[in-house]
Amino acid sequence: MSNHKSAKKRIRQTARRTEVNGARRSSVRTAIKLVEKAILAGDKAAAAAALKSAEPQMMRSAQLGIFHKNTVARKVSRLSAGIKALV
């Protein structure tokens, strides 16, 4: 355990940030799963609506450094291609 006041504060900040990032990561993953579920069901309108609400969350998480920006771009691209492939 650290003895310096600044190191103790850093530990507190890291713990709080880890908790917040975990919650954000979880909500993004849930949003992605909703889009994938709609694609598998073959419901193009529901999938498009789910992607429309998921994409801002995904981009925000990339901007905050929770996910890498290329990972988010790849996922958005694949999801939109999956929706486009629906008849």
OpenMM code with the backbone's topology and positions (N, CA, C; nanometers):
from openmm import Vec3, app, unit

residues = "MET SER ASN HIS LYS SER ALA LYS LYS ARG ILE ARG GLN THR ALA ARG ARG THR GLU VAL ASN GLY ALA ARG ARG SER SER VAL ARG THR ALA ILE LYS LEU VAL GLU LYS ALA ILE LEU ALA GLY ASP LYS ALA ALA ALA ALA ALA ALA LEU LYS SER ALA GLU PRO GLN MET MET ARG SER ALA GLN LEU GLY ILE PHE HIS LYS ASN THR VAL ALA ARG LYS VAL SER ARG LEU SER ALA GLY ILE LYS ALA LEU VAL".split()
positions = [
    Vec3(0.0852, -0.1191, 0.0000),
    Vec3(0.0000, 0.0000, 0.0000),
    Vec3(0.0884, 0.1236, 0.0000),
    Vec3(0.0418, 0.2269, -0.0650),
    Vec3(0.1194, 0.3498, -0.0762),
    Vec3(0.1113, 0.4324, 0.0529),
    Vec3(0.2123, 0.5128, 0.0722),
    Vec3(0.2162, 0.5995, 0.1905),
    Vec3(0.1952, 0.7458, 0.1554),
    Vec3(0.2148, 0.7821, 0.0296),
    Vec3(0.2009, 0.9219, -0.0096),
    Vec3(0.0539, 0.9574, -0.0297),
    Vec3(0.0227, 1.0795, 0.0088),
    Vec3(-0.1149, 1.1279, -0.0025),
    Vec3(-0.1614, 1.1278, -0.1476),
    Vec3(-0.0750, 1.1709, -0.2388),
    Vec3(-0.1118, 1.1778, -0.3800),
    Vec3(-0.1326, 1.0381, -0.4386),
    Vec3(-0.0538, 0.9406, -0.3939),
    Vec3(-0.0693, 0.8040, -0.4429),
    Vec3(-0.1998, 0.7430, -0.3940),
    Vec3(-0.2370, 0.7742, -0.2714),
    Vec3(-0.3644, 0.7246, -0.2170),
    Vec3(-0.4822, 0.7839, -0.2943),
    Vec3(-0.4707, 0.9128, -0.3273),
    Vec3(-0.5754, 0.9787, -0.4061),
    Vec3(-0.5835, 0.9143, -0.5451),
    Vec3(-0.4678, 0.8848, -0.6038),
    Vec3(-0.4640, 0.8234, -0.7358),
    Vec3(-0.5338, 0.6874, -0.7343),
    Vec3(-0.5146, 0.6124, -0.6280),
    Vec3(-0.5797, 0.4813, -0.6136),
    Vec3(-0.7310, 0.4981, -0.6084),
    Vec3(-0.7771, 0.5976, -0.5328),
    Vec3(-0.9216, 0.6248, -0.5247),
    Vec3(-0.9775, 0.6637, -0.6612),
    Vec3(-0.9065, 0.7516, -0.7320),
    Vec3(-0.9519, 0.7967, -0.8631),
    Vec3(-0.9569, 0.6816, -0.9631),
    Vec3(-0.8554, 0.5966, -0.9593),
    Vec3(-0.8502, 0.4829, -1.0514),
    Vec3(-0.9645, 0.3867, -1.0252),
    Vec3(-0.9943, 0.3623, -0.8989),
    Vec3(-1.1040, 0.2716, -0.8637),
    Vec3(-1.2374, 0.3262, -0.9132),
    Vec3(-1.2581, 0.4560, -0.8949),
    Vec3(-1.3829, 0.5188, -0.9389),
    Vec3(-1.3940, 0.5157, -1.0921),
    Vec3(-1.2848, 0.5476, -1.1604),
    Vec3(-1.2841, 0.5496, -1.3058),
    Vec3(-1.3053, 0.4097, -1.3627),
    Vec3(-1.2464, 0.3080, -1.2996),
    Vec3(-1.2628, 0.1696, -1.3436),
    Vec3(-1.4083, 0.1275, -1.3348),
    Vec3(-1.4739, 0.1684, -1.2280),
    Vec3(-1.6155, 0.1356, -1.2097),
    Vec3(-1.7025, 0.2027, -1.3161),
    Vec3(-1.6765, 0.3281, -1.3442),
    Vec3(-1.7532, 0.4019, -1.4444),
    Vec3(-1.7302, 0.3431, -1.5834),
    Vec3(-1.6031, 0.3146, -1.6157),
    Vec3(-1.5709, 0.2578, -1.7466),
    Vec3(-1.6340, 0.1207, -1.7638),
    Vec3(-1.6377, 0.0418, -1.6573),
    Vec3(-1.7003, -0.0903, -1.6633),
    Vec3(-1.8482, -0.0803, -1.6933),
    Vec3(-1.9140, 0.0160, -1.6325),
    Vec3(-2.0574, 0.0356, -1.6567),
    Vec3(-2.0812, 0.0797, -1.8008),
    Vec3(-1.9982, 0.1704, -1.8507),
    Vec3(-2.0130, 0.2169, -1.9887),
    Vec3(-1.9855, 0.1047, -2.0886),
    Vec3(-1.8816, 0.0267, -2.0618),
    Vec3(-1.8481, -0.0860, -2.1496),
    Vec3(-1.9634, -0.1856, -2.1544),
    Vec3(-2.0234, -0.2106, -2.0394),
    Vec3(-2.1352, -0.3040, -2.0310),
    Vec3(-2.2560, -0.2546, -2.1102),
    Vec3(-2.2868, -0.1260, -2.0975),
    Vec3(-2.4036, -0.0724, -2.1682),
    Vec3(-2.3820, -0.0739, -2.3199),
    Vec3(-2.2589, -0.0502, -2.3645),
    Vec3(-2.2291, -0.0552, -2.5080),
    Vec3(-2.2445, -0.1982, -2.5589),
    Vec3(-2.1922, -0.2937, -2.4829),
    Vec3(-2.2030, -0.4336, -2.5243),
    Vec3(-2.3491, -0.4781, -2.5311),
    Vec3(-2.4295, -0.4313, -2.4368),
    Vec3(-2.5724, -0.4637, -2.4382),
    Vec3(-2.6397, -0.4053, -2.5621),
    Vec3(-2.6040, -0.2811, -2.5958),
    Vec3(-2.6615, -0.2164, -2.7142),
    Vec3(-2.6241, -0.2925, -2.8408),
    Vec3(-2.5000, -0.3397, -2.8483),
    Vec3(-2.4548, -0.4165, -2.9643),
    Vec3(-2.5335, -0.5469, -2.9745),
    Vec3(-2.5546, -0.6119, -2.8609),
    Vec3(-2.6290, -0.7379, -2.8597),
    Vec3(-2.7734, -0.7182, -2.9061),
    Vec3(-2.8334, -0.6050, -2.8721),
    Vec3(-2.9698, -0.5765, -2.9170),
    Vec3(-2.9754, -0.5639, -3.0698),
    Vec3(-2.8750, -0.5004, -3.1277),
    Vec3(-2.8696, -0.4869, -3.2732),
    Vec3(-2.8521, -0.6244, -3.3369),
    Vec3(-2.7580, -0.7030, -3.2834),
    Vec3(-2.7327, -0.8368, -3.3380),
    Vec3(-2.8558, -0.9264, -3.3277),
    Vec3(-2.9272, -0.9139, -3.2173),
    Vec3(-3.0485, -0.9937, -3.1973),
    Vec3(-3.1548, -0.9572, -3.3007),
    Vec3(-3.1695, -0.8282, -3.3283),
    Vec3(-3.2664, -0.7832, -3.4285),
    Vec3(-3.2254, -0.8292, -3.5688),
    Vec3(-3.0958, -0.8300, -3.5961),
    Vec3(-3.0478, -0.8768, -3.7270),
    Vec3(-3.0782, -1.0255, -3.7429),
    Vec3(-3.0497, -1.1039, -3.6383),
    Vec3(-3.0766, -1.2481, -3.6442),
    Vec3(-3.2254, -1.2777, -3.6594),
    Vec3(-3.3093, -1.1925, -3.6010),
    Vec3(-3.4538, -1.2098, -3.6125),
    Vec3(-3.5029, -1.1702, -3.7520),
    Vec3(-3.4209, -1.0961, -3.8267),
    Vec3(-3.4579, -1.0546, -3.9614),
    Vec3(-3.5431, -0.9292, -3.9650),
    Vec3(-3.5485, -0.8571, -3.8538),
    Vec3(-3.6301, -0.7356, -3.8450),
    Vec3(-3.5429, -0.6145, -3.8792),
    Vec3(-3.5501, -0.5715, -4.0026),
    Vec3(-3.4636, -0.4631, -4.0503),
    Vec3(-3.4929, -0.3304, -3.9802),
    Vec3(-3.6205, -0.3003, -3.9601),
    Vec3(-3.6568, -0.1728, -3.8964),
    Vec3(-3.6087, -0.1670, -3.7521),
    Vec3(-3.6289, -0.2763, -3.6780),
    Vec3(-3.5850, -0.2804, -3.5382),
    Vec3(-3.4336, -0.2761, -3.5285),
    Vec3(-3.3664, -0.3439, -3.6202),
    Vec3(-3.2203, -0.3445, -3.6198),
    Vec3(-3.1659, -0.2053, -3.6496),
    Vec3(-3.2270, -0.1361, -3.7451),
    Vec3(-3.1826, -0.0010, -3.7797),
    Vec3(-3.2049, 0.0949, -3.6628),
    Vec3(-3.3189, 0.0799, -3.5957),
    Vec3(-3.3475, 0.1651, -3.4797),
    Vec3(-3.2504, 0.1365, -3.3658),
    Vec3(-3.2196, 0.0094, -3.3444),
    Vec3(-3.1261, -0.0290, -3.2383),
    Vec3(-2.9862, 0.0238, -3.2687),
    Vec3(-2.9457, 0.0172, -3.3953),
    Vec3(-2.8137, 0.0684, -3.4338),
    Vec3(-2.8090, 0.2201, -3.4189),
    Vec3(-2.9198, 0.2856, -3.4504),
    Vec3(-2.9243, 0.4320, -3.4396),
    Vec3(-2.9046, 0.4774, -3.2949),
    Vec3(-2.9534, 0.3979, -3.1995),
    Vec3(-2.9332, 0.4339, -3.0591),
    Vec3(-2.7993, 0.3828, -3.0057),
    Vec3(-2.7462, 0.2750, -3.0643),
    Vec3(-2.6207, 0.2172, -3.0165),
    Vec3(-2.4980, 0.2920, -3.0677),
    Vec3(-2.5059, 0.3431, -3.1892),
    Vec3(-2.3886, 0.4049, -3.2510),
    Vec3(-2.3339, 0.5241, -3.1725),
    Vec3(-2.4166, 0.6171, -3.1252),
    Vec3(-2.3613, 0.7276, -3.0459),
    Vec3(-2.2919, 0.6806, -2.9183),
    Vec3(-2.3496, 0.5779, -2.8540),
    Vec3(-2.2866, 0.5223, -2.7336),
    Vec3(-2.1508, 0.4634, -2.7676),
    Vec3(-2.1440, 0.3933, -2.8785),
    Vec3(-2.0188, 0.3301, -2.9195),
    Vec3(-1.9127, 0.4350, -2.9513),
    Vec3(-1.9509, 0.5375, -3.0257),
    Vec3(-1.8562, 0.6424, -3.0627),
    Vec3(-1.8082, 0.7206, -2.9396),
    Vec3(-1.9001, 0.7449, -2.8464),
    Vec3(-1.8639, 0.8154, -2.7243),
    Vec3(-1.7636, 0.7331, -2.6429),
    Vec3(-1.7863, 0.6014, -2.6376),
    Vec3(-1.6947, 0.5163, -2.5621),
    Vec3(-1.5569, 0.5131, -2.6272),
    Vec3(-1.5514, 0.5225, -2.7596),
    Vec3(-1.4221, 0.5286, -2.8284),
    Vec3(-1.3526, 0.6612, -2.7983),
    Vec3(-1.4308, 0.7673, -2.7942),
    Vec3(-1.3765, 0.8998, -2.7674),
    Vec3(-1.3194, 0.9077, -2.6255),
    Vec3(-1.3837, 0.8358, -2.5329),
    Vec3(-1.3392, 0.8360, -2.3938),
    Vec3(-1.2285, 0.7344, -2.3670),
    Vec3(-1.1954, 0.6544, -2.4671),
    Vec3(-1.0861, 0.5600, -2.4513),
    Vec3(-1.1255, 0.4279, -2.3897),
    Vec3(-1.2554, 0.4005, -2.3806),
    Vec3(-1.3013, 0.2739, -2.3237),
    Vec3(-1.2797, 0.1614, -2.4239),
    Vec3(-1.3096, 0.1891, -2.5505),
    Vec3(-1.2797, 0.0978, -2.6609),
    Vec3(-1.1884, 0.1716, -2.7571),
    Vec3(-1.1086, 0.0979, -2.8321),
    Vec3(-1.0245, 0.1602, -2.9344),
    Vec3(-1.1141, 0.2081, -3.0483),
    Vec3(-1.0778, 0.3193, -3.1085),
    Vec3(-1.1630, 0.3784, -3.2118),
    Vec3(-1.1794, 0.2865, -3.3325),
    Vec3(-1.0741, 0.2115, -3.3677),
    Vec3(-1.0846, 0.1202, -3.4816),
    Vec3(-1.1765, 0.0027, -3.4509),
    Vec3(-1.1778, -0.0406, -3.3259),
    Vec3(-1.2674, -0.1489, -3.2849),
    Vec3(-1.4120, -0.1053, -3.3010),
    Vec3(-1.4417, 0.0146, -3.2563),
    Vec3(-1.5776, 0.0671, -3.2663),
    Vec3(-1.6163, 0.0858, -3.4130),
    Vec3(-1.5251, 0.1400, -3.4917),
    Vec3(-1.5533, 0.1611, -3.6336),
    Vec3(-1.5810, 0.0284, -3.7031),
    Vec3(-1.5027, -0.0746, -3.6698),
    Vec3(-1.5222, -0.2064, -3.7294),
    Vec3(-1.6576, -0.2642, -3.6913),
    Vec3(-1.6949, -0.2514, -3.5628),
    Vec3(-1.8224, -0.3060, -3.5166),
    Vec3(-1.9402, -0.2348, -3.5813),
    Vec3(-1.9339, -0.1021, -3.5904),
    Vec3(-2.0409, -0.0247, -3.6538),
    Vec3(-2.0538, -0.0642, -3.8003),
    Vec3(-1.9394, -0.0793, -3.8660),
    Vec3(-1.9397, -0.1159, -4.0067),
    Vec3(-2.0028, -0.2527, -4.0286),
    Vec3(-1.9661, -0.3488, -3.9454),
    Vec3(-2.0205, -0.4840, -3.9606),
    Vec3(-2.1692, -0.4905, -3.9276),
    Vec3(-2.2100, -0.4157, -3.8270),
    Vec3(-2.3518, -0.4134, -3.7914),
    Vec3(-2.4342, -0.3497, -3.9039),
    Vec3(-2.3851, -0.2389, -3.9578),
    Vec3(-2.4607, -0.1724, -4.0650),
    Vec3(-2.4619, -0.2583, -4.1915),
    Vec3(-2.3537, -0.3326, -4.2162),
    Vec3(-2.3516, -0.4234, -4.3310),
    Vec3(-2.4503, -0.5371, -4.3097),
    Vec3(-2.4631, -0.5829, -4.1865),
    Vec3(-2.5597, -0.6878, -4.1548),
    Vec3(-2.7026, -0.6405, -4.1741),
    Vec3(-2.7286, -0.5171, -4.1385),
    Vec3(-2.8631, -0.4600, -4.1571),
    Vec3(-2.8909, -0.4416, -4.3064),
    Vec3(-2.7909, -0.3945, -4.3791),
    Vec3(-2.8064, -0.3709, -4.5220),
    Vec3(-2.8338, -0.5016, -4.5970),
    Vec3(-2.7781, -0.6120, -4.5480),
    Vec3(-2.7948, -0.7424, -4.6131),
    Vec3(-2.9343, -0.8005, -4.5921),
    Vec3(-3.0075, -0.7471, -4.4925),
    Vec3(-3.1437, -0.7969, -4.4685),
    Vec3(-3.2349, -0.7565, -4.5833),
    Vec3(-3.3293, -0.8449, -4.6117),
    Vec3(-3.4224, -0.8180, -4.7234),
    Vec3(-3.5491, -0.7531, -4.6729),
] * unit.nanometer
topology = app.Topology()
chain = topology.addChain("A")
for resn in residues:
    res = topology.addResidue(resn, chain)
    for name in ("N", "CA", "C"):
        topology.addAtom(name, app.Element.getBySymbol(name[0]), res)
